[in-house]
C-alpha cells in the first residue's frame, strides 16, 4: 500500500475516511485516543495545503449512540486548533456546495455516513456523488478496514487512493506478526469467541508457542478442563459462555501442551479478594489470575520474541483484582520482545496503571478489525488499497 504522507497534496481535494465512532454519555460524545490520532492526520493534510473532507460514522440506526457528527467537528477543532466546518449533509447539494467553496487547508466534516442506507454496500450513492469532487481518497482507520462498505472501499475504484499514516503503522505491526514465529498470546477479556478464533488460527499455523489464558476465557477453560469454578458457574450460564464449553474442550484436547491455564486465581468472596489454587475453588467468583500464575506467565513473556495481548486478565477496574492485568502488562513492557496490544480494555488498563505506551511495540486501536486479522480473515479495506495502486498509478514528475 502506498502512503499519503509522501504525496504532494497542495491544492488537492481529499476524501479522508476516519473512524470517529466514540462512546456517548448523556447525549455528549466522549473523545478518546482514536479521535486524537485521526485529528493529527487531518491536521497534517491541512497543513500541507489539501482540502480535507472527513467521512466517518457514529453508531448505528436505531441505537442510542446514533447521532450526527456535529459534536465531532467541534472536538476536532479544539484538537487541531484550526477551523473545522460541519455540514448536515453527505451526498446532497448542501454538501456539494460546501465542498466547492473550500480553500486550500480547509477541513470539512460531512455528516454520519451511516445515515445512508446503502453505505453498507461496497458501492453506494456516496461514491457516485463525491468522486467527481475529489482528487484522492485516503483511508486512515484499520478499525473500519474489515468492512466492504462504500465509504471504505468504494472510492478505491474511482480515484487514486492511499493509506494514512495511522493505518500504515497498524499494517506495519501486523506484517511483523505475519512473519513471526514462536508468538506468545495473552488472551483475556470477556469475548471468548474472539479468543477461540485467534487461538485456532495461530496454533494450527504453528506460529503460536504459547497461549496464556486469563479473564473470562480462563474461567471457561478451567471449567472445560474439569476444575470447579465456584460461583463463576452462574456467570458462565448467565452469559451463555457455557455454550462454548465443547469448543473449549476440543481446543484443549488438540493443543493442551501449548495452552497455559491459571494455576491459581483471585476469587471475589463478598467483594474481597482471596487467592486460591485452582484445585481449591469452592465458593466465590474468579475475578483475576493469582500471583503464582502471574509469575508463570511472566516467565513465558520474558522468554518470547513476540507477544500479543488482547483483553485484560481480570476485573482490573477494581484495585484488589487488578494485580494480574498489571503484572502481565508490566512484564510485556519490560521484555525485549516485539509486542502488540489490542482491545479497548487493555488500553484503558494501561492508562489506569500509568504504564507508558512507548514501552510497547505497537498499540492498536482497531478493535474488531484487529480481531478479524488475528483470526485469519482478509480485510477488504486493505485489499482495495493494494489493488488501487495498479489501477491508478501516479504520474512521476
C-alpha positions in Angstrom: 0.0 0.0 0.0 1.2 3.5 -0.8 1.0 6.2 1.9 -0.3 9.7 1.5 2.4 11.3 3.6 4.9 11.4 0.7 2.5 12.8 -1.8 2.3 16.5 -2.7 -1.3 17.3 -1.8 -1.3 21.0 -2.0 -4.4 22.2 -3.8 -5.8 18.6 -3.9 -9.3 17.7 -2.6 -9.0 14.7 -0.4 -11.8 12.4 0.9 -10.4 11.2 4.3 -12.2 8.1 5.8 -11.6 8.1 9.6 -13.1 6.3 12.5 -14.6 8.9 14.8 -17.0 6.4 16.4 -16.9 7.1 20.2 -19.0 6.5 23.3 -21.8 8.8 24.1 -22.8 9.8 27.7 -25.8 11.9 28.5 -26.0 13.0 24.9 -22.4 14.1 24.6 -19.6 12.3 22.8 -16.6 11.2 24.8 -13.5 11.6 22.6 -10.7 9.1 23.1 -7.2 8.3 21.7 -8.6 7.2 18.4 -10.0 10.6 17.6 -6.8 12.3 18.8 -4.8 10.2 16.3 -7.1 10.9 13.5 -7.1 14.6 14.3 -3.3 14.5 13.7 -3.9 13.1 10.2 -6.4 15.8 9.3 -4.1 18.5 10.5 -1.1 17.1 8.6 -3.0 17.1 5.3 -4.5 20.6 6.0 -1.0 21.9 6.9 0.2 20.7 3.5 -2.5 22.7 1.7 -5.0 20.0 1.0 -8.8 20.5 1.1 -9.8 17.8 3.6 -13.2 16.2 3.6 -13.8 13.9 6.5 -16.0 10.9 6.1 -16.9 9.0 9.3 -19.7 7.2 11.2 -21.2 7.2 14.6 -23.3 4.4 16.0 -26.0 2.6 14.0 -29.5 3.5 13.1 -31.9 2.5 15.9 -29.1 2.6 18.5 -28.8 5.2 21.3 -25.3 6.2 20.0 -26.5 7.0 16.5 -26.2 10.8 16.0 -24.8 13.4 13.7 -21.1 14.4 13.6 -21.6 18.0 14.7 -20.1 17.4 18.1 -17.2 15.5 16.5 -16.4 18.5 14.3 -16.2 20.8 17.3 -13.9 18.4 19.2 -11.7 18.1 16.1 -11.5 21.9 16.0 -10.2 22.0 19.6 -7.7 19.2 18.9 -6.4 20.6 15.6 -6.6 24.2 16.7 -7.9 25.0 13.2 -11.4 25.8 11.9 -13.3 22.6 11.2 -16.6 23.1 9.4 -19.5 20.6 9.6 -22.4 20.3 7.2 -25.7 18.5 7.9 -25.5 16.5 4.6 -23.5 13.8 2.9 -24.4 13.5 -0.8 -26.9 16.3 -1.4 -26.5 19.8 -2.8 -25.6 21.3 0.6 -22.6 19.0 0.9 -21.6 19.6 -2.7 -21.8 23.3 -2.4 -19.8 23.3 0.8 -17.0 21.2 -0.9 -16.9 23.5 -4.0 -16.2 26.6 -1.9 -13.4 25.0 0.1 -9.9 26.7 0.0 -6.5 25.1 0.4 -6.1 23.9 4.0 -9.8 23.9 4.8 -11.3 21.0 6.8 -14.9 19.9 6.3 -16.8 17.1 8.2 -19.7 15.6 6.3 -22.5 14.0 8.4 -22.7 10.5 9.6 -22.2 8.2 6.6 -24.5 5.6 8.3 -27.4 7.9 7.6 -27.0 6.5 4.1 -28.8 3.1 3.9 -26.5 1.9 1.0 -23.2 2.7 2.7 -23.3 -0.9 3.9 -22.8 -1.9 0.2 -19.4 -1.8 -1.4 -20.8 0.6 -3.9 -23.2 3.4 -2.9 -24.5 6.8 -3.8 -21.7 8.4 -1.7 -19.2 7.2 -4.3 -21.2 8.5 -7.2 -21.9 11.8 -5.6 -18.5 12.7 -4.2 -16.0 11.1 -6.6 -16.3 13.9 -9.2 -15.4 16.5 -6.5 -12.2 14.9 -5.2 -8.7 14.1 -6.3 -7.6 11.4 -3.8 -9.1 9.1 -1.3 -7.3 8.3 2.0 -8.2 5.5 4.4 -6.6 6.0 7.8 -8.6 3.6 10.0 -7.8 -0.1 10.3 -10.8 -0.2 12.6 -13.1 0.0 9.6 -10.9 -1.8 7.1 -12.7 -5.1 7.8 -15.9 -3.7 6.2 -16.5 -3.8 2.5 -18.6 -0.6 2.5 -19.0 2.3 0.1 -17.2 4.8 2.3 -14.3 2.3 2.9 -13.7 0.5 -0.4 -15.9 2.3 -2.9 -13.7 5.2 -3.7 -10.7 3.0 -4.5 -12.5 2.1 -7.7 -12.8 5.7 -8.9 -9.6 7.6 -7.9 -6.0 7.2 -6.6 -6.2 6.0 -3.1 -3.8 5.9 -0.2 -3.2 4.7 3.3 -3.0 7.3 6.0 -0.1 7.3 8.5 -2.0 5.7 11.3 -3.2 2.9 9.1 0.3 2.3 7.9 1.6 2.0 11.5 -1.1 -0.7 12.1 -0.3 -2.5 8.9 3.5 -2.5 9.7 2.8 -4.1 13.0 0.5 -6.7 11.5 3.1 -7.5 8.9 5.6 -8.2 11.7 3.2 -10.7 13.2 2.7 -12.4 9.8 6.4 -13.2 9.6 6.8 -14.0 13.3 7.2 -17.4 14.9 7.0 -18.6 18.5 4.5 -15.9 19.4 3.1 -15.8 22.9 -0.5 -14.7 23.1 -2.1 -13.3 26.2 -5.9 -13.7 25.7 -8.3 -12.3 28.3 -11.4 -10.2 28.4 -15.0 -11.5 28.1 -15.3 -12.1 24.3 -14.4 -15.8 24.3 -15.5 -16.4 20.7 -12.8 -13.9 19.5 -10.2 -15.6 21.6 -11.1 -19.0 20.2 -10.8 -17.7 16.6 -7.4 -16.3 17.3 -6.2 -19.4 19.2 -7.2 -21.8 16.4 -5.7 -19.8 13.6 -2.2 -19.3 15.2 -2.0 -22.7 16.9 -2.9 -24.5 13.7 -0.5 -22.4 11.7 2.2 -23.5 14.1 3.2 -19.9 14.9 1.9 -19.7 18.5 4.4 -21.0 21.0 2.1 -20.4 24.0 -1.4 -19.2 24.7 -1.6 -17.6 28.2 -5.3 -17.7 29.2 -6.9 -15.3 31.6 -10.1 -13.3 32.0 -13.4 -14.9 31.4 -11.8 -17.2 29.0 -9.8 -18.7 31.8 -12.9 -19.4 33.8 -14.5 -21.2 30.9 -11.4 -23.2 30.1 -10.8 -24.2 33.7 -14.4 -25.4 33.8 -13.9 -27.3 30.5 -10.8 -28.9 31.8 -12.7 -30.4 34.8 -11.9 -27.8 37.5 -14.6 -26.4 39.8 -15.1 -22.7 39.3 -17.2 -21.9 42.3 -19.9 -19.2 41.9 -18.5 -18.4 38.5 -20.6 -21.3 37.2 -23.6 -19.0 37.4 -21.7 -16.3 35.4 -20.9 -18.9 32.7 -24.6 -19.9 32.4 -26.0 -16.3 32.5 -23.5 -15.0 29.9 -24.1 -18.1 27.7 -20.4 -18.9 27.8 -21.3 -22.5 28.8 -22.4 -22.9 25.2 -18.7 -22.7 24.3 -17.6 -25.4 26.6 -17.5 -28.1 23.9 -15.3 -25.8 21.8 -13.0 -25.2 24.8 -12.6 -29.0 25.4 -11.8 -29.5 21.7 -9.1 -26.8 21.7 -7.6 -28.1 24.9 -7.5 -31.7 23.6 -5.8 -30.6 20.4 -3.3 -28.1 21.8 -3.0 -28.9 25.5 0.8 -28.6 25.6 0.7 -25.0 24.2 -2.2 -23.6 26.3 -1.4 -22.3 29.8 -4.2 -22.2 32.2 -4.1 -20.4 35.6 -2.7 -22.5 38.5 -4.3 -20.1 41.0 -6.9 -17.4 40.9 -8.1 -14.3 42.7 -11.6 -15.1 44.0 -14.2 -12.5 44.9 -15.9 -13.5 48.1 -18.1 -10.8 49.4 -16.2 -8.4 47.1 -12.9 -9.2 48.9 -10.0 -10.9 47.2 -9.0 -14.5 48.2 -6.2 -16.2 46.3 -6.7 -19.9 45.8 -5.1 -22.8 43.9 -7.4 -23.9 41.1 -7.8 -27.2 42.9 -9.2 -25.4 45.9 -12.0 -23.3 44.5 -15.3 -23.9 46.4 -17.0 -20.5 46.6 -16.6 -17.1 45.2 -16.2 -15.8 41.7 -13.0 -15.9 39.6 -12.1 -12.2 39.1 -8.4 -12.4 38.4 -5.4 -14.7 37.9 -3.4 -15.4 41.0 0.2 -14.4 42.0 1.7 -17.8 41.0 0.0 -17.6 37.6 1.4 -14.1 37.1 4.9 -15.4 37.7 4.5 -18.3 35.3 3.1 -16.0 32.7 5.9 -13.5 33.2 8.4 -16.3 32.6 6.8 -17.1 29.2 6.7 -13.4 28.3 10.4 -12.8 29.2 11.4 -15.8 27.0 9.4 -14.7 24.0 10.4 -13.0 20.7 6.8 -11.6 20.0 3.9 -11.0 22.4 0.3 -10.2 21.6 -2.1 -9.3 24.3 -5.8 -8.8 23.7 -8.1 -8.3 26.8 -7.3 -7.8 30.5 -6.5 -10.6 32.9 -9.4 -9.9 35.3 -11.6 -7.2 36.8 -8.8 -4.6 36.6 -11.2 -1.7 37.3 -11.1 -2.8 41.0 -7.7 -2.4 42.6 -7.9 -5.7 44.5 -8.4 -7.6 41.3 -6.1 -5.6 39.0 -2.9 -7.4 40.1 -3.0 -9.9 37.2 -3.5 -7.4 34.5 -0.9 -5.0 35.9 1.6 -7.8 36.3 1.3 -9.1 32.8 1.4 -5.6 31.3 4.4 -4.6 33.3 6.2 -7.8 32.1 5.4 -7.1 28.5 6.6 -3.5 28.9 9.9 -4.8 30.4 10.6 -7.6 28.0 12.8 -7.4 24.8 10.1 -8.9 22.6 8.2 -7.0 19.9 4.7 -6.5 21.5 1.3 -5.7 20.1 -1.5 -4.7 22.3 -5.2 -4.6 21.3 -8.6 -4.2 22.9 -10.2 -1.2 24.4 -10.0 -2.5 28.0 -6.3 -3.4 27.6 -5.6 0.2 26.6 -7.7 1.6 29.4 -5.8 -0.6 31.8 -2.5 0.9 30.6 -3.8 4.4 31.4 -5.1 3.3 34.8 -1.7 1.8 35.8 0.3 4.7 34.3 2.4 2.4 32.1 4.0 4.5 29.3 2.9 3.4 25.8 6.4 3.8 24.3 7.4 0.6 26.1 5.3 -1.5 23.7 6.0 -2.2 20.0 2.5 -1.2 18.9 -0.8 -0.4 20.4 -3.7 -1.0 18.1 -7.0 0.9 18.4 -8.6 -1.2 15.7 -11.0 -3.3 17.7 -12.9 -5.8 15.6 -10.7 -5.3 12.6 -7.7 -6.4 14.6 -9.6 -9.5 15.8 -10.5 -10.2 12.1 -6.9 -10.1 11.1 -5.7 -12.1 14.1 -8.4 -14.7 13.2 -7.0 -15.0 9.7 -9.7 -13.0 7.7 -8.9 -10.8 4.8 -9.5 -7.1 5.4 -11.4 -5.6 2.3 -10.2 -2.1 3.0 -6.5 -3.1 2.8 -7.1 -5.3 -0.3 -8.8 -2.4 -2.0 -5.9 -0.1 -1.4 -3.4 -2.7 -2.6 -5.3 -3.1 -5.9 -5.9 0.6 -6.3 -2.2 1.3 -6.9 -2.2 -0.8 -10.0 -5.4 0.8 -11.4 -4.4 4.4 -10.6 -0.6 4.7 -10.8 0.6 8.2 -10.1 2.5 10.0 -12.8 6.1 10.6 -11.9 7.5 14.1 -12.4 
